[in-house]
């Protein structure tokens, strides 16, 4: 799941390209720790709440479909369906 998202490799690359002080093995250990912390934060922000957001978007879609039936404007419906497809894809990678 993570490797399919560019954000993961960006974080790893940024951490490993950063300079550090001290002995080589100490720098490696600090970079591993920092990489783990940054990836946990990134995971929580980008994948952690997928199911909750997906549930909310599905409810919004039902309401938008009702509005679209009356107004004959389905722009919001199309946008929500696109968002839902993307979220389902993320959820399948969890």
N, CA, C and O atoms as a MOPAC input file, in Angstrom:
PM7 MOZYME 1SCF
protein

 N      0.82600 1    -1.18200 1     0.00000 1
 C      0.00000 1     0.00000 1     0.00000 1
 C      0.86800 1     1.24100 1     0.00000 1
 O      0.66800 1     2.12300 1    -0.83600 1
 N      1.82500 1     1.33900 1     0.91000 1
 C      2.63400 1     2.54500 1     1.00700 1
 C      3.44100 1     2.79700 1    -0.25000 1
 O      3.54800 1     3.93300 1    -0.71100 1
 N      4.00600 1     1.74200 1    -0.80300 1
 C      4.90400 1     1.91600 1    -1.94500 1
 C      4.17100 1     2.42500 1    -3.17700 1
 O      4.79500 1     2.97900 1    -4.08200 1
 N      2.87400 1     2.24600 1    -3.22300 1
 C      2.10800 1     2.73300 1    -4.37500 1
 C      1.84600 1     4.23300 1    -4.28900 1
 O      1.36600 1     4.83300 1    -5.25100 1
 N      2.15400 1     4.84200 1    -3.15100 1
 C      1.93700 1     6.27200 1    -2.97800 1
 C      3.28600 1     6.99000 1    -2.94800 1
 O      4.18700 1     6.61300 1    -2.19900 1
 N      3.40600 1     8.00900 1    -3.76000 1
 C      4.67200 1     8.75000 1    -3.89900 1
 C      5.13000 1     9.35200 1    -2.57400 1
 O      6.33000 1     9.52700 1    -2.36300 1
 N      4.20900 1     9.66800 1    -1.68700 1
 C      4.55600 1    10.28600 1    -0.41000 1
 C      5.50800 1     9.44500 1     0.40800 1
 O      6.36700 1     9.98500 1     1.10600 1
 N      5.37400 1     8.14900 1     0.33600 1
 C      6.25000 1     7.24300 1     1.08300 1
 C      7.69300 1     7.39700 1     0.63600 1
 O      8.58400 1     7.62500 1     1.45400 1
 N      7.91800 1     7.27300 1    -0.64700 1
 C      9.29900 1     7.36100 1    -1.14300 1
 C      9.86000 1     8.76200 1    -0.94700 1
 O     11.06400 1     8.91600 1    -0.74100 1
 N      9.01000 1     9.79100 1    -1.00500 1
 C      9.47400 1    11.15300 1    -0.74900 1
 C     10.02000 1    11.29500 1     0.66800 1
 O     11.07000 1    11.90100 1     0.87900 1
 N      9.30000 1    10.73200 1     1.63400 1
 C      9.73000 1    10.80900 1     3.03200 1
 C     11.04000 1    10.06400 1     3.23100 1
 O     11.96900 1    10.59000 1     3.84300 1
 N     11.11800 1     8.85000 1     2.72200 1
 C     12.33200 1     8.05100 1     2.88300 1
 C     13.52200 1     8.77100 1     2.24200 1
 O     14.60000 1     8.85800 1     2.83100 1
 N     13.31500 1     9.27300 1     1.05500 1
 C     14.39700 1     9.97200 1     0.34700 1
 C     14.84200 1    11.21700 1     1.11500 1
 O     16.03900 1    11.46400 1     1.25900 1
 N     13.89600 1    11.98600 1     1.59900 1
 C     14.23100 1    13.20600 1     2.33600 1
 C     15.03900 1    12.89300 1     3.59100 1
 O     16.03000 1    13.56300 1     3.88100 1
 N     14.61600 1    11.88000 1     4.33000 1
 C     15.32300 1    11.51900 1     5.56800 1
 C     16.73300 1    11.03100 1     5.25800 1
 O     17.68700 1    11.43700 1     5.92000 1
 N     16.87000 1    10.17800 1     4.27400 1
 C     18.18300 1     9.59300 1     3.99200 1
 C     19.14000 1    10.56900 1     3.32000 1
 O     20.35400 1    10.38100 1     3.39200 1
 N     18.62400 1    11.60000 1     2.67300 1
 C     19.49700 1    12.60700 1     2.06300 1
 C     19.90000 1    13.69700 1     3.04600 1
 O     20.80600 1    14.48200 1     2.76500 1
 N     19.23700 1    13.75200 1     4.19300 1
 C     19.56700 1    14.77600 1     5.18100 1
 C     20.93900 1    14.49400 1     5.79800 1
 O     21.35800 1    13.34700 1     5.95500 1
 N     21.60600 1    15.57100 1     6.13500 1
 C     22.93200 1    15.43400 1     6.74100 1
 C     22.76500 1    15.16300 1     8.22400 1
 O     21.73200 1    15.47000 1     8.81900 1
 N     23.77700 1    14.59800 1     8.79400 1
 C     23.75100 1    14.33100 1    10.22000 1
 C     25.15400 1    14.43300 1    10.79900 1
 O     26.14600 1    14.37800 1    10.07200 1
 N     25.22100 1    14.57800 1    12.10000 1
 C     26.50900 1    14.66900 1    12.79500 1
 C     26.80700 1    13.34400 1    13.47300 1
 O     25.90800 1    12.53800 1    13.71400 1
 N     28.06400 1    13.13300 1    13.77300 1
 C     28.46100 1    11.96200 1    14.52800 1
 C     28.97800 1    10.84200 1    13.65600 1
 O     29.18900 1    11.00100 1    12.45400 1
 N     29.17400 1     9.72000 1    14.28900 1
 C     29.68500 1     8.52400 1    13.62000 1
 C     28.65700 1     7.98800 1    12.63000 1
 O     27.45700 1     8.22800 1    12.76400 1
 N     29.14600 1     7.26800 1    11.64600 1
 C     28.27400 1     6.73800 1    10.58800 1
 C     27.16400 1     5.87500 1    11.17600 1
 O     25.99800 1     6.05300 1    10.82400 1
 N     27.50000 1     4.95100 1    12.05800 1
 C     26.46300 1     4.05300 1    12.59500 1
 C     25.44000 1     4.82900 1    13.42800 1
 O     24.26400 1     4.46800 1    13.44300 1
 N     25.86900 1     5.89500 1    14.12500 1
 C     24.91800 1     6.71400 1    14.87600 1
 C     23.97300 1     7.46600 1    13.93300 1
 O     22.77700 1     7.57500 1    14.20300 1
 N     24.51500 1     7.98200 1    12.82700 1
 C     23.67300 1     8.68000 1    11.84800 1
 C     22.65100 1     7.72900 1    11.24000 1
 O     21.48900 1     8.09700 1    11.06100 1
 N     23.07400 1     6.51400 1    10.92300 1
 C     22.16000 1     5.52000 1    10.34300 1
 C     21.02800 1     5.21000 1    11.31500 1
 O     19.86300 1     5.16400 1    10.92000 1
 N     21.36300 1     5.00000 1    12.57100 1
 C     20.33400 1     4.69300 1    13.57400 1
 C     19.35800 1     5.85700 1    13.72000 1
 O     18.14800 1     5.64600 1    13.79800 1
 N     19.87900 1     7.08700 1    13.75800 1
 C     18.99200 1     8.26300 1    13.87200 1
 C     18.09800 1     8.39300 1    12.64600 1
 O     16.92400 1     8.74500 1    12.76400 1
 N     18.65000 1     8.11000 1    11.46900 1
 C     17.84900 1     8.20600 1    10.24600 1
 C     16.76400 1     7.13600 1    10.21100 1
 O     15.64600 1     7.40000 1     9.76800 1
 N     17.08300 1     5.94700 1    10.66800 1
 C     16.07000 1     4.87900 1    10.72500 1
 C     14.94400 1     5.28800 1    11.67200 1
 O     13.76600 1     5.14000 1    11.34600 1
 N     15.31100 1     5.80300 1    12.84400 1
 C     14.29900 1     6.26300 1    13.81000 1
 C     13.44200 1     7.38100 1    13.23000 1
 O     12.21500 1     7.34400 1    13.32100 1
 N     14.09700 1     8.37900 1    12.63000 1
 C     13.36200 1     9.51400 1    12.05400 1
 C     12.45500 1     9.05100 1    10.92100 1
 O     11.31600 1     9.50500 1    10.80700 1
 N     12.95200 1     8.16100 1    10.09600 1
 C     12.15900 1     7.64400 1     8.98300 1
 C     10.90200 1     6.95100 1     9.51500 1
 O      9.80700 1     7.16800 1     8.99700 1
 N     11.05800 1     6.12800 1    10.53600 1
 C      9.91400 1     5.44500 1    11.13500 1
 C      8.88500 1     6.41300 1    11.68800 1
 O      7.68400 1     6.23100 1    11.48800 1
 N      9.35100 1     7.44100 1    12.38200 1
 C      8.43200 1     8.43600 1    12.95100 1
 C      7.68900 1     9.18700 1    11.85100 1
 O      6.47100 1     9.35400 1    11.91700 1
 N      8.42400 1     9.63500 1    10.84500 1
 C      7.80300 1    10.37900 1     9.75100 1
 C      6.79400 1     9.52300 1     8.98100 1
 O      5.73500 1    10.01200 1     8.58800 1
 N      7.12100 1     8.25200 1     8.76600 1
 C      6.20500 1     7.36800 1     8.03900 1
 C      4.95500 1     7.06000 1     8.85200 1
 O      3.87400 1     6.92200 1     8.28000 1
 N      5.07800 1     6.95000 1    10.18000 1
 C      3.89300 1     6.73600 1    11.01800 1
 C      2.94900 1     7.93300 1    10.93000 1
 O      1.73500 1     7.75900 1    10.82300 1
 N      3.49800 1     9.14200 1    10.97300 1
 C      2.68200 1    10.35700 1    10.86000 1
 C      2.01400 1    10.40600 1     9.48800 1
 O      0.81500 1    10.66100 1     9.38000 1
 N      2.79400 1    10.16100 1     8.45200 1
 C      2.27300 1    10.17600 1     7.08300 1
 C      1.16200 1     9.13300 1     6.91500 1
 O      0.12100 1     9.42500 1     6.32600 1
 N      1.38000 1     7.93100 1     7.42600 1
 C      0.36900 1     6.86900 1     7.33000 1
 C     -0.92800 1     7.28700 1     8.00200 1
 O     -2.01000 1     7.09400 1     7.44700 1
 N     -0.82300 1     7.85300 1     9.18100 1
 C     -2.02100 1     8.27400 1     9.91600 1
 C     -2.77200 1     9.35600 1     9.13700 1
 O     -4.00200 1     9.34300 1     9.08300 1
 N     -2.03500 1    10.28700 1     8.53900 1
 C     -2.67400 1    11.38300 1     7.81600 1
 C     -3.26000 1    10.97200 1     6.47400 1
 O     -4.29300 1    11.50600 1     6.07100 1
 N     -2.63100 1    10.03800 1     5.77300 1
 C     -3.05600 1     9.71800 1     4.41300 1
 C     -3.80700 1     8.39900 1     4.27200 1
 O     -4.55500 1     8.22800 1     3.30900 1
 N     -3.63500 1     7.48100 1     5.18400 1
 C     -4.31400 1     6.19200 1     5.07600 1
 C     -5.14800 1     5.86200 1     6.31000 1
 O     -6.07400 1     5.05400 1     6.22800 1
 N     -4.84100 1     6.46200 1     7.43000 1
 C     -5.46000 1     6.08800 1     8.69300 1
 C     -6.95500 1     6.30400 1     8.77400 1
 O     -7.64700 1     5.56400 1     9.47300 1
 N     -7.46000 1     7.28900 1     8.08100 1
 C     -8.88300 1     7.58400 1     8.22100 1
 C     -9.66200 1     7.29900 1     6.93500 1
 O    -10.72400 1     7.88400 1     6.71800 1
 N     -9.15800 1     6.42700 1     6.09700 1
 C     -9.79500 1     6.13400 1     4.80900 1
 C    -11.21100 1     5.60400 1     5.00300 1
 O    -12.13300 1     6.05100 1     4.32000 1
 N    -11.39700 1     4.68200 1     5.90000 1
 C    -12.72900 1     4.08800 1     6.08600 1
 C    -13.74200 1     5.10700 1     6.59000 1
 O    -14.89400 1     5.11700 1     6.15700 1
 N    -13.30900 1     5.95300 1     7.49600 1
 C    -14.20900 1     6.97500 1     8.03200 1
 C    -14.59900 1     7.97000 1     6.92800 1
 O    -15.77400 1     8.31000 1     6.78800 1
 N    -13.62700 1     8.43200 1     6.15600 1
 C    -13.90300 1     9.38400 1     5.08000 1
 C    -14.78100 1     8.74400 1     4.01700 1
 O    -15.68800 1     9.38800 1     3.48900 1
 N    -14.51700 1     7.47400 1     3.70100 1
 C    -15.31100 1     6.75800 1     2.70300 1
 C    -16.77000 1     6.66600 1     3.14000 1
 O    -17.67100 1     6.87800 1     2.32900 1
 N    -17.00700 1     6.36300 1     4.37800 1
 C    -18.37400 1     6.29500 1     4.90000 1
 C    -19.06900 1     7.65400 1     4.79100 1
 O    -20.23100 1     7.73400 1     4.39300 1
 N    -18.35500 1     8.70800 1     5.14400 1
 C    -18.92300 1    10.05300 1     5.06600 1
 C    -19.22900 1    10.44400 1     3.62100 1
 O    -20.27300 1    11.03600 1     3.34800 1
 N    -18.33000 1    10.11900 1     2.70000 1
 C    -18.52000 1    10.46300 1     1.28600 1
 C    -19.70700 1     9.70400 1     0.69900 1
 O    -20.43500 1    10.24600 1    -0.13300 1
 N    -19.90800 1     8.47700 1     1.11400 1
 C    -21.05900 1     7.70700 1     0.61900 1
 C    -22.36900 1     8.33600 1     1.08500 1
 O    -23.34400 1     8.37100 1     0.33500 1
 N    -22.39400 1     8.83000 1     2.31500 1
 C    -23.59100 1     9.52800 1     2.81100 1
 C    -23.81000 1    10.82500 1     2.03000 1
 O    -24.93500 1    11.15200 1     1.65000 1
 N    -22.72300 1    11.55200 1     1.80000 1
 C    -22.82500 1    12.79200 1     1.01400 1
 C    -23.33000 1    12.49600 1    -0.39400 1
 O    -24.10100 1    13.27700 1    -0.95200 1
 N    -22.90500 1    11.38100 1    -0.96800 1
 C    -23.33400 1    11.01200 1    -2.31400 1
 C    -24.83200 1    10.76900 1    -2.35600 1
 O    -25.49900 1    11.20900 1    -3.29200 1
 N    -25.37300 1    10.08100 1    -1.36500 1
 C    -26.82100 1     9.84400 1    -1.32900 1
 C    -27.59600 1    11.15800 1    -1.31400 1
 O    -28.59100 1    11.32000 1    -2.02000 1
 N    -27.11900 1    12.09000 1    -0.49400 1
 C    -27.79600 1    13.38900 1    -0.43300 1
 C    -27.63400 1    14.15400 1    -1.75400 1
 O    -28.58300 1    14.77300 1    -2.23500 1
 N    -26.44300 1    14.10900 1    -2.32800 1
 C    -26.19300 1    14.81100 1    -3.59000 1
 C    -27.03700 1    14.23800 1    -4.72100 1
 O    -27.47000 1    14.97300 1    -5.60800 1
 N    -27.27100 1    12.93600 1    -4.69300 1
 C    -28.11800 1    12.31400 1    -5.72100 1
 C    -29.56300 1    12.80100 1    -5.59900 1
 O    -30.23300 1    13.01600 1    -6.60900 1
 N    -30.03900 1    12.97400 1    -4.37700 1
 C    -31.39300 1    13.50300 1    -4.17700 1
 C    -31.50100 1    14.92700 1    -4.73300 1
 O    -32.46700 1    15.26800 1    -5.41500 1
 N    -30.50300 1    15.74400 1    -4.43000 1
 C    -30.49000 1    17.12600 1    -4.91200 1
 C    -30.40800 1    17.14700 1    -6.43200 1
 O    -31.09100 1    17.94000 1    -7.08000 1
 N    -29.58000 1    16.28600 1    -6.99900 1
 C    -29.39800 1    16.24800 1    -8.45000 1
 C    -30.68600 1    15.85600 1    -9.16500 1
 O    -30.95000 1    16.33300 1   -10.26900 1
 N    -31.47800 1    15.00400 1    -8.55500 1
 C    -32.75400 1    14.60500 1    -9.15700 1
 C    -33.68800 1    15.81200 1    -9.29600 1
 O    -34.42300 1    15.93400 1   -10.27500 1
 N    -33.64500 1    16.69000 1    -8.30700 1
 C    -34.51500 1    17.87200 1    -8.33500 1
 C    -33.94800 1    18.97500 1    -9.21700 1
 O    -34.68500 1    19.63200 1    -9.95200 1
 N    -32.62800 1    19.17700 1    -9.14100 1
 C    -32.02400 1    20.31900 1    -9.83700 1
 C    -31.47400 1    19.98400 1   -11.21800 1
 O    -31.16300 1    20.87700 1   -12.00700 1
 N    -31.35800 1    18.71000 1   -11.49600 1
 C    -30.78900 1    18.22500 1   -12.76400 1
 C    -29.33200 1    18.66500 1   -12.94600 1
 O    -28.82900 1    18.72200 1   -14.06800 1
 N    -28.67200 1    18.97100 1   -11.84700 1
 C    -27.25300 1    19.30900 1   -11.86400 1
 C    -26.51900 1    18.21200 1   -11.10700 1
 O    -26.66500 1    18.08000 1    -9.89200 1
 N    -25.73300 1    17.43100 1   -11.82800 1
 C    -25.08500 1    16.28900 1   -11.18900 1
 C    -23.56700 1    16.44600 1   -11.04800 1
 O    -22.85200 1    15.45300 1   -10.91000 1
 N    -23.08400 1    17.66200 1   -11.08000 1
 C    -21.64500 1    17.91100 1   -10.94400 1
 C    -21.12000 1    17.38100 1    -9.61200 1
 O    -20.08400 1    16.71700 1    -9.57700 1
 N    -21.81700 1    17.66600 1    -8.52900 1
 C    -21.37200 1    17.20100 1    -7.21900 1
 C    -21.40100 1    15.67200 1    -7.14800 1
 O    -20.52300 1    15.06600 1    -6.53500 1
 N    -22.38500 1    15.05900 1    -7.75700 1
 C    -22.47800 1    13.59400 1    -7.78200 1
 C    -21.25200 1    13.00900 1    -8.47200 1
 O    -20.65300 1    12.05400 1    -7.97700 1
 N    -20.88100 1    13.57600 1    -9.60700 1
 C    -19.69800 1    13.07600 1   -10.33700 1
 C    -18.42800 1    13.23600 1    -9.51200 1
 O    -17.58900 1    12.33600 1    -9.47200 1
 N    -18.29000 1    14.38200 1    -8.85500 1
 C    -17.10300 1    14.62200 1    -8.03900 1
 C    -17.02600 1    13.65000 1    -6.86900 1
 O    -15.96000 1    13.11200 1    -6.56900 1
 N    -18.15100 1    13.42900 1    -6.21600 1
 C    -18.17900 1    12.50600 1    -5.08600 1
 C    -17.89200 1    11.07100 1    -5.53000 1
 O    -17.17800 1    10.34100 1    -4.84200 1
 N    -18.43800 1    10.66900 1    -6.66600 1
 C    -18.16200 1     9.32500 1    -7.16600 1
 C    -16.68000 1     9.14100 1    -7.46100 1
 O    -16.11700 1     8.08100 1    -7.18900 1
 N    -16.05600 1    10.15600 1    -8.00900 1
 C    -14.61900 1    10.08900 1    -8.28400 1
 C    -13.83400 1     9.94600 1    -6.97600 1
 O    -12.92500 1     9.12100 1    -6.88400 1
 N    -14.18400 1    10.74300 1    -5.97400 1
 C    -13.52200 1    10.66200 1    -4.67200 1
 C    -13.71600 1     9.28000 1    -4.05000 1
 O    -12.78500 1     8.72300 1    -3.46700 1
 N    -14.91500 1     8.73100 1    -4.17400 1
 C    -15.20700 1     7.41800 1    -3.60100 1
 C    -14.38000 1     6.33600 1    -4.27900 1
 O    -13.86000 1     5.44200 1    -3.61100 1
 N    -14.25600 1     6.41000 1    -5.59000 1
 C    -13.43000 1     5.42500 1    -6.30900 1
 C    -11.99000 1     5.47700 1    -5.80200 1
 O    -11.37600 1     4.43400 1    -5.57900 1
 N    -11.45200 1     6.67200 1    -5.62000 1
 C    -10.08700 1     6.81300 1    -5.11900 1
 C     -9.95400 1     6.26200 1    -3.70400 1
 O     -8.96600 1     5.60100 1    -3.38200 1
 N    -10.93800 1     6.53200 1    -2.86700 1
 C    -10.90900 1     6.03100 1    -1.49100 1
 C    -11.03600 1     4.51400 1    -1.43900 1
 O    -10.36200 1     3.86300 1    -0.64000 1
 N    -11.89000 1     3.94700 1    -2.27800 1
 C    -12.03400 1     2.48400 1    -2.32900 1
 C    -10.71500 1     1.85100 1    -2.75300 1
 O    -10.31400 1     0.81700 1    -2.21900 1
 N    -10.04700 1     2.47400 1    -3.71000 1
 C     -8.74400 1     1.98300 1    -4.13800 1
 C     -7.75200 1     1.99200 1    -2.97300 1
 O     -7.02300 1     1.02100 1    -2.76900 1
 N     -7.72500 1     3.08100 1    -2.21600 1
 C     -6.85200 1     3.15000 1    -1.03600 1
 C     -7.23200 1     2.09200 1    -0.01600 1
 O     -6.36500 1     1.43100 1     0.55600 1
 N     -8.53500 1     1.93300 1     0.21000 1
 C     -9.00400 1     0.95800 1     1.18800 1
 C     -8.59300 1    -0.45400 1     0.77500 1
 O     -8.23100 1    -1.26300 1     1.63000 1
 N     -8.64200 1    -0.75700 1    -0.50000 1
 C     -8.25200 1    -2.08800 1    -0.97100 1
 C     -6.77200 1    -2.35100 1    -0.77800 1
 O     -6.34500 1    -3.50500 1    -0.74300 1
 N     -5.98400 1    -1.28900 1    -0.65200 1
 C     -4.55300 1    -1.46300 1    -0.44400 1
 C     -4.19900 1    -1.55000 1     1.03500 1
 O     -3.04100 1    -1.79200 1     1.37500 1
 N     -5.16800 1    -1.35800 1     1.91600 1
 C     -4.90100 1    -1.42900 1     3.36800 1
 C     -4.64200 1    -2.84700 1     3.80500 1
 O     -4.40000 1    -3.09500 1     4.98600 1

